Amino acid sequence: MDLLPNLALGLQVAFSPINLMYCLMGVTLGTAIGVLPGVGPIITISLLLPLTFGLPPEASIILLAGIYYGAAYGGSTTSILVNLPGEAASAVTCIDGHQMTRQGRAGSALAIAALGSFFAGTVGTLLIALAGPPLASIAIRFGAAEYAALVFCALITTASMTRGGAVKGIGVTLLGVIFGLAGADVSTGIFRFDFGILELRDGIDFAVLAVGLFAVAEIIGNIAQGEENVVSQQKLGRLWPTRDDFRRAWPAVLRGTGIGAVLGVLPGAGLAMSSFSAYMLEKSIAREPERFGKGAVEGVAAPESANNAASQTAFIPTLLLSVPGSPVMALMLGAFMIHGISPGPRMMTEHAPLFWGLVASMWVGNLMLVVLNLPLIGLWVRLLRVPYHWLFVFVLAFACVGVFSTGASVFDIYALVFFGLLGYLLKAAGCSPALFILGFILGPMFEEHFRRAMTLSRGDPTIFLQRPISLTFVLIGLAVLLATMSSFIRKGRAEATD
Amino acid sequence: MKYGLSFAAALTGTMLLSPQVLAQQAYPVDTVTMIVPYASGGAGDIVGRLVADDLGQRLGVTFVVENLGGASGTLGAEKAARAPADGSTLLLAGNAIFTTAPHLAEVPFDPFADFTAIANVSEAVRLLAASKHLPVTNFQEFVTYAKENPGALNYGSVGVGSTGHVATVDLLRVLEIEATHIPYKGAAEVVQALLSGDIQFMLDAAAVAQAKQDTVTALAVPGATPLAALPDVPTYADLGITSMTGTGWQMVMGPAGMPPDVVAMIEAALKAASEDPAFLEKLAKAGVSPRFIAGPELAAALQEDFTKQGALLAAIGVKK
């Protein structure tokens, strides 16, 4: 492939002054909406879409793409500072990111998130340029059986890392599954767990759940502890990561980037799943997993790299298959079509300047984001000087406005309060909110793909063993399961002989 | 109040310098809320914004779009049904809200008694397409293959009881073909399943973009008008298939009991829009086919479709 001339063409398009300006506009806006919880890329892009009708296609797509990956970039800021996930994909960053803030390492967490995102964005962009078509062909080899096996493997692997309190862990995961199942059952169209409430028929919005479980629960917890304990949170600490932070973070960034890049290519797997899987992987392979949840820098580096890598590689199925993997990508696809461009396998040749211009602009945009964000860290961290009894009012207000703006529904505010209380109770009971979210995301996904695969095979379960990709995932899952069980049995014997 | 009204009308009128403003009679309110009962970003939302923009100019009043998604559009429809019937609240609705949703689950409104049908704006473009994994190149070969392999084929739709699902069931009944329905969460998932070979055919707007890239086999276009993007693909009419339901409409509706003169003003404005090439081009870019249907005919068509959908959904076994 003529990569160099293509990249040269792309850079030429991306570096034209007008496109540079739109790229800067996009990533700046993206960072802003990423920081604001609830105000997501979907609303922003759909409001701006009509305004881009008059622009040339390159400028318009570069602007909208900048908003999209800029939001994935900025989503971690409030997660780290005030435990308020700016975007659903950054929810998992709250767990360790905010603990780092409480230890006075907010600057370090923000810098690691920004640098990890930049690295992941660069790798993601390179993958689109170097391996777009082969990766796209992998995406269309994923049918229902492959997705079911992938989710099975992810569930088993993460469940096996629940050390201590297996019953509690399984219980809270299943609770997450039940909440995830609310709404219309895809296979039959029957409404489940809707209790006659119309709003529940679409299921529970992950953004509402994440903001409630993290931000609101944190505020309830802090107030319950009394103000004196909260003051310790105002430690500013250093602004730059220590050498030790870097040493721990870089392998996590690499692994997170890998997971995110792969899951991003699969339509429907989603940014939240990629950041989640990356976090769970770090926790399960860590030598001291008990550091997680207490400010482990890997717990920030891995998910932030993963969601940024995934947000870039998600362009592969959209651009090369015309299969958008998420609602935002569907909007991007709409933007292409409004300009009379049909994405698909011929995109790279039929619309070479647009394709390569977009790819080049993504890298330029990622560079702009890191330049834009690093100096902001000092400013963000200074925000923590605001006394907590002022700060939490603003966090609550932001959480409510953000959640309300996604659906203009008062019901979502009630749901926010509910999940805030639930999150507080879970924490008080010593249950991990991470496992709750794991069940919420993966449980319904597994059910949907499993039942679909069984319908396709007319009830023959060997479908999961007949297809090579699915067989591989099933075998990995079973191996992990066996290893976990044998270690449980050995531990049990050791305890019995003691 | 009166001063405010005429001032707003005069201001908008001068700003636009537009002969389109219906000068003979002022619209009774100065701000109209157009409820779009879907999340922002979908085809329904884009059509809603285009219509609101256009009606605002033609009627000389301010239109505000309010996205109120949820429960397949029934949440937004409920709000419109409960709004004052003075023309201050309108609804840009898909027909499934009235003809399908009430059959599938309890809805908090009466699909006919609670609404005024004002006019239809556009209809969804659909395409019947087969996977490239299937050894067929056109509609006749597809039908032959399907009859030789009864029960072997799978087709996808965006959900149980969705207009695409019901339309496919109806088509299969007419053609006497047996196939298994596989429901998905969105059109993109259905397309991916068609590309991966999990399903063998689909009937949805999303197939058009794929057919243009020649990644799927285009078989037929529902209705009688060929697609501009795929002029060689035969229509149902060309193939001798009639009595087909299940296309998606984007309609302007209002609460029941609206004053007839207000309804007439909006209907006239939509009629004028349907003859304006600039507006038609915007609709085409949004991916829908313009199709104006006046209020009384629309109401009758909805009633008829409601009955037919009820029968089909009962036959599928998903009617509540």
Interface residues (C-beta under 8 A of the other chain):
Chain A: I42 I43 I45 S46 L47 L49 P50 F53 A139 I140 R141 F142 G143 A144 A184 V186 S187 T188 G189 F191 G196 L198 E199 R201 D202 P267 G268 P317 L321 S322 V323 P324 G325 P327 M329 A330 L331 L333 G334 M337 I338 G340 S342 P343 G344 P345 R346 G407 A408 S409 E448 R452 T455 L456 R458
Chain B: A39 S40 G41 D45 I46 R49 E66 N67 L68 G69 G70 A71 S72 T74 L75 E78 L104 A105 E106 P108 N154 G159 V160 G161 T180 I182 P183 Y184 K185 G186 A188 E189 V191 Q192 A193 L195 S196 G197 D198 I199 A209 Q210 K212 Q213 T215 K285 A286 G287 V318
